[in-house]
Every structure is written in C-alpha cells, then in structure tokens.
Amino acid sequence: MKNYKSSKYYFSRLSDAEKDMYNSIETALDDFKPSASVRVGLTKTLSININKVISAVLYDNPAYFYVDKSMVSIMQIPMFFQFNFRYDYTRDEAEKLNAEIHRKASEFLQKYIKPGMDDLTKQRAVYRYLQSDIVPKYANTGKDSFSIIGALIRGSCVCEGMSKTYKLLCDYVQIPSIIVTGEGIRENRPEPHAWNITRINGITAHCDITWDTISGAGAYDYFNLSDSEISADHSFDSTVYPKCEPNKINYFVANNMIASDETEARKIIAANKHKKCFSIRCLFPVTLEKAMNLGFSSGTLRVNERQNVVMFKK
C-alpha cells in the first residue's frame, strides 16, 4: 500500500532469520492480509527476537498507520510462527487514507522541493512544512495521535506521530531517517518521547521536530544535534543508534550563530537586528534575565535554558 521507498535502519540491525520474518510481515501488511505464516528452523526459532522484528517493521514504515504493535498476536507452532493482524480501519478506509497521505506528500514536494536542492535544504523544507501545518499534542487523544494520520490528515499528533511523519517525508525526498525512542525532560520531569536521527551528506544528527514546533515556526533548537548536545534534555539507548558527532550541518554552526561569551553574543545580535526572527546558541549559561541584557531590539524572547538557545521575534 506504500507509495514510496522507505529507508530501513531497523531492518539492517536484524539477523538473517529476523530479516526473513520482517519481509514476510511487510508483504502481509502491504496486502492487508489478516495473517502471515513464517517458517523457521528450530535453531533459528531460538535466536529470533519477535518483538524486535515487529517494532522494526513499524518504525521503518510509517505508512503502516492502519496497524499497531499491540494489535499483532503471535502463535508459535513447530517450525512456524503465525502472526495475526487486527487493523484499525477497513481496507477501503485505509486505501482512501493512504491516497490522501500521498496527495499531501505530493503537495509538499510541489510546494517546498525544487530541482537541484541539496539534502540539507530539503531537510529544512521538511521542517518548515511540519512547523507550519501541524499542532503537537502533549497527550494521547485517540488512535490517530500516534500516526501520520494525526499529523497529515487531522493536523495534530503526539511526538510519535510527528517523528513518523518527519521520517515519511524524508523518505519521499530520499533522505535516510530513523525514529528514535527514549525520554525527554520537560519541566524537569522525564517522559516517554520520540524524535529522529537523519543522515545528511554522510553526517548523522538528531532532530526533534516536535519540540521545535512547540517552540514556534523558525525554531531550530534541536536541528541536527550531536549525541552530547541532545543529551542535555533527551536520553536514549546509544547502543541502538548510530553515533552522532558534533557537525557542520547543525543550524547554529551552519549559520554562524554560536556565541562563546556575552561579547560575541552581542556582536551576533547586532549583525542580525534587521531580521524579524533569529536564534543564537550560547556556550555559556543563559536565562531570560541575562538574554534581556544582551542587546536585542524590541520584540519577544524565548530562552531554552537546557540548550542555551535564545530565540528573538519582532
């Protein structure tokens, strides 16, 4: 039922036997089949992590919005695993929604993606599109909140739906992306959270489109961060994901918006005072009170103290 080719990071982490199982499940879901039987040898049975395989299929393929991991039941018989799927929608409903998703993605491509664009510019286009069209939710308000349907059809979703939609659009523009699961710290409390790792020009980096969208259009606090940078307010199992080093595609590095001290911050602010909106990252602790004394002109300031980012809007 997919209209695009997805990047498959989680598939790449599976054993050969698990990859065979992955392919069988994927074929069944593409055809909206009620079940799939997978033949495995006795020795392979002992080595297969079934939950890992199912999670891999669903995280690699956001277009499977019509099935949830909790809806998959598994029966093991000698030499076989049988997977039984319960779908959220009828096949007709799913096909109509899938067509609408493809229409939305095609509109995005036509409006935001131009011939000759490099991958970093395409990634920023995905960011701008999602920030302008989707309202993040803080809590589950229904089955669609966790999927691309909530984001692209309903216009609102939780972080899982946002990260799946980011991956979907990255797949459409052929940028490898991974859905990352872990915890985020908001108001000094950890909570389950999802975001992405993207690979641009051989560089892997974290992106949290949900939190940047909450901060408002033009926010790039979490655009292409390293492991150490995002760990200021995110936690995750670093053994599962590719390493993300400090990089030149980070928004603040690429745009020369990093201040090592208050003097440098004032110079950057003065050089950008003609802009209606801009952000700087400080390599020193910054609070709202301190930011108000750095020379910003009249407007609104937002301070992300964990990332030491100050955003200005006229």
ABEGO torsion letter per residue (X at the ends): XBABBBBBAAAAABBAAAAAAAAAAAAAAAAGBABBBBBBBAAAAAABBAAAAAAAAAAABAABAABBAAABBBBBBBGBBBBBBBBABBAAAAAAAAAAAAAAAAAAAAAABBBGBBAAAAAAAAAAAAAAABBBBABBAEAAAABAAAAAAAGBBBAAAAAAAAAAAAAAAGBBBBBBBBBBBBGGBBBBBBBBBBBBGGBBBBBBAAAAAAAEBGBAAABGBBAAAAAAABBBBAAABBBBBBBAABAAAAAGABBABAAAAAAAAAAAAABABBBBBBABBBBAAAAAAAGBBBEBBBBBAAAGBBBBBX
